[in-house]
Amino acid sequence: MASILFTLTLNLITPDFGKFRETRKMINNEDIPLVTRKGVYPYEYTDSWGKLEENTLPRKEEFYSTLTETNIGDTDYEHAKTVWTHFDCRMLGEYSDLYLKIDVMLLVDVFKNCVHK
């Protein structure tokens, strides 16, 4: 689903990000480029409530996926660090909430733009 949402999101990008009406209700215009890029999340690392209370972004190695047998690249990890810092995340739970909200808002924008075509 993440790859499909990313592809659909790319199709909406215009210079003014005008098609992201719902996302822009939650995210400032200048921050839209940060959230319209494919996000990364340490799904398998986050296996307990306690980890959501950790106050640092997990190490790059913790983003490994046994499903795809891959880890994220340096560019993706740098993006995760940028998002963590830019949105002032203090715990992994806050990063998780932001990640989920962004995904939902982007999906809403994709649906609304399909309906309005």
C-alpha positions as CSV (number, residue, x, y, z in Angstrom):
1,M,0.0,0.0,0.0
2,A,2.8,2.4,0.9
3,S,4.3,2.3,-2.6
4,I,0.9,2.7,-4.3
5,L,0.1,5.7,-2.1
6,F,3.5,7.2,-2.9
7,T,2.9,6.8,-6.6
8,L,-0.6,8.3,-6.4
9,T,0.7,11.2,-4.3
10,L,3.4,11.9,-6.9
11,N,0.6,12.3,-9.5
12,L,-0.9,15.1,-7.5
13,I,2.2,17.2,-7.1
14,T,2.1,20.6,-8.7
15,P,4.3,23.6,-8.1
16,D,1.8,25.1,-5.6
17,F,0.8,21.8,-4.1
18,G,-2.8,22.9,-4.7
19,K,-4.2,19.4,-4.9
20,F,-3.3,18.7,-1.3
21,R,-6.2,20.6,0.3
22,E,-6.7,18.2,3.2
23,T,-3.1,17.6,3.9
24,R,-2.5,21.4,4.0
25,K,-5.1,21.7,6.8
26,M,-2.6,19.8,9.0
27,I,0.7,20.7,7.4
28,N,2.0,24.2,6.4
29,N,2.6,24.8,2.8
30,E,6.4,25.0,3.2
31,D,6.4,21.6,4.9
32,I,4.4,19.8,2.1
33,P,7.6,18.7,0.2
34,L,8.7,16.9,3.4
35,V,5.5,14.9,3.6
36,T,4.7,14.2,0.0
37,R,7.9,12.2,-0.3
38,K,7.7,8.5,0.7
39,G,8.0,8.2,4.4
40,V,9.8,5.5,6.3
41,Y,8.8,3.7,9.5
42,P,10.5,1.0,11.6
43,Y,7.5,-1.4,11.5
44,E,9.1,-4.5,12.9
45,Y,11.1,-2.6,15.5
46,T,8.0,-1.2,17.0
47,D,6.8,-4.4,18.7
48,S,5.9,-3.0,22.1
49,W,4.2,0.0,23.7
50,G,7.5,0.8,25.5
51,K,9.3,1.4,22.2
52,L,6.8,4.2,21.4
53,E,8.1,6.0,24.5
54,E,11.7,6.0,23.3
55,N,13.0,9.5,22.8
56,T,15.3,9.0,19.8
57,L,14.7,7.8,16.3
58,P,15.8,4.1,16.0
59,R,19.1,3.4,14.3
60,K,19.0,2.8,10.6
61,E,19.5,-0.9,11.1
62,E,16.2,-1.0,13.0
63,F,14.3,-0.2,9.8
64,Y,15.1,-3.6,8.4
65,S,12.1,-5.5,6.9
66,T,12.0,-9.3,7.1
67,L,9.1,-9.2,4.6
68,T,11.2,-7.6,1.8
69,E,14.6,-8.6,3.3
70,T,15.8,-5.0,2.9
71,N,16.9,-2.1,5.0
72,I,16.3,1.6,4.2
73,G,19.0,3.5,2.4
74,D,21.0,6.4,3.7
75,T,18.8,8.9,1.9
76,D,15.6,7.5,3.5
77,Y,17.2,7.5,6.9
78,E,18.3,11.1,6.5
79,H,14.7,11.9,5.5
80,A,13.4,10.2,8.6
81,K,15.8,12.2,10.8
82,T,14.8,15.4,9.1
83,V,11.1,14.7,9.7
84,W,11.8,13.8,13.3
85,T,13.7,17.0,13.9
86,H,11.5,19.3,11.8
87,F,8.3,18.3,13.4
88,D,9.9,18.3,16.9
89,C,9.2,14.6,17.7
90,R,10.2,13.8,21.2
91,M,9.2,10.1,21.2
92,L,8.8,7.4,18.7
93,G,5.1,7.5,19.4
94,E,4.9,11.1,18.2
95,Y,6.8,10.1,15.0
96,S,4.4,7.2,14.6
97,D,1.3,9.5,15.0
98,L,2.7,11.9,12.5
99,Y,3.5,9.1,10.0
100,L,0.0,7.8,10.3
101,K,-1.7,11.2,10.0
102,I,0.3,12.1,7.0
103,D,-0.6,8.8,5.3
104,V,-4.3,9.2,6.0
105,M,-4.3,12.9,4.8
106,L,-2.5,12.0,1.6
107,L,-4.9,9.2,1.0
108,V,-7.9,11.5,1.5
109,D,-6.4,14.0,-1.0
110,V,-5.9,11.2,-3.5
111,F,-9.5,10.1,-3.1
112,K,-10.9,13.6,-3.3
113,N,-8.9,14.4,-6.4
114,C,-10.1,11.2,-8.1
115,V,-13.7,12.1,-7.3
116,H,-13.3,15.6,-8.7
117,K,-11.9,14.5,-12.0
